Amino acid sequence: MVSAAYSAALSGMQAASLQLKISANNIANSNTDGFQTQRVVTQAGTYGVDVKVEKIGTSESQNTADSDVEKSVNQRSNVDVVEELIEMKAAKNLFEANLKALYTENNLLGRILDVMA
């Protein structure tokens, strides 16, 4: 049986990993016309973090008569590389914080087992 603390730490680490992956993808596509920045959106779940990925595009009212294909070809990427680097740093910090929580939980459970033995 996995404790709630383990589940919360693991889901936080998974969210941080996904955030890092999405930021790297955004940077890789920063010069791709029509590419829209993606963001990882997190919210508290029962035993950790629920995660989803959203696209952050331009205003929906722009070029409403154009087809999606024409829009993607005519629009430049909306990726801000500096913002992505900040997101990557935040993801690193989130991962490390959850890793420390996981180590702390592991040490605590080890001590409990030692006392019970």
Backbone hydrogen bonds, N-H to C=O, Kabsch-Sander energy under -0.5 kcal/mol:
donor,donor_aa,acceptor,acceptor_aa,energy
7,S,3,S,-2.3
8,A,4,A,-2.7
9,A,5,A,-2.4
10,L,6,Y,-3.0
11,S,7,S,-2.5
12,G,8,A,-2.0
13,M,9,A,-2.2
14,Q,10,L,-2.4
15,A,11,S,-2.3
16,A,12,G,-2.2
17,S,13,M,-2.4
18,L,14,Q,-2.4
19,Q,15,A,-2.4
20,L,16,A,-2.3
21,K,17,S,-2.3
22,I,18,L,-2.7
23,S,19,Q,-2.3
24,A,20,L,-2.3
25,N,21,K,-2.2
26,N,22,I,-2.5
27,I,23,S,-2.4
28,A,24,A,-2.4
29,N,25,N,-1.6
30,S,27,I,-1.5
32,T,29,N,-1.9
33,D,31,N,-0.7
34,G,75,Q,-1.6
35,F,32,T,-1.9
37,T,56,I,-0.7
39,R,54,E,-3.2
41,V,39,R,-0.6
41,V,52,K,-3.7
42,T,40,V,-0.5
43,Q,50,D,-2.0
45,G,48,G,-3.6
48,G,45,G,-0.7
50,D,43,Q,-3.2
52,K,41,V,-2.0
54,E,39,R,-3.2
56,I,37,T,-4.3
57,G,55,K,-0.7
62,Q,59,S,-1.2
64,T,61,S,-0.8
66,D,63,N,-0.9
71,K,67,S,-2.3
72,S,68,D,-2.4
73,V,69,V,-1.8
74,N,70,E,-2.2
75,Q,71,K,-2.2
78,N,35,F,-1.4
81,V,79,V,-0.7
84,E,80,D,-2.1
85,L,81,V,-2.2
86,I,82,V,-1.9
87,E,83,E,-2.3
88,M,84,E,-2.3
89,K,85,L,-1.9
90,A,86,I,-2.3
91,A,87,E,-2.3
92,K,88,M,-2.2
93,N,89,K,-2.3
94,L,90,A,-2.5
95,F,91,A,-2.6
96,E,92,K,-2.5
97,A,93,N,-2.3
98,N,94,L,-2.1
99,L,95,F,-2.3
100,K,96,E,-2.3
101,A,97,A,-1.8
102,L,98,N,-2.1
103,Y,99,L,-2.5
104,T,100,K,-2.5
105,E,101,A,-2.4
106,N,102,L,-2.3
107,N,103,Y,-2.6
108,L,104,T,-2.4
109,L,105,E,-2.5
110,G,106,N,-2.1
111,R,107,N,-2.2
112,I,108,L,-2.2
113,L,109,L,-2.3
114,D,110,G,-2.0
115,V,111,R,-2.2
116,M,112,I,-2.1
117,A,113,L,-1.4
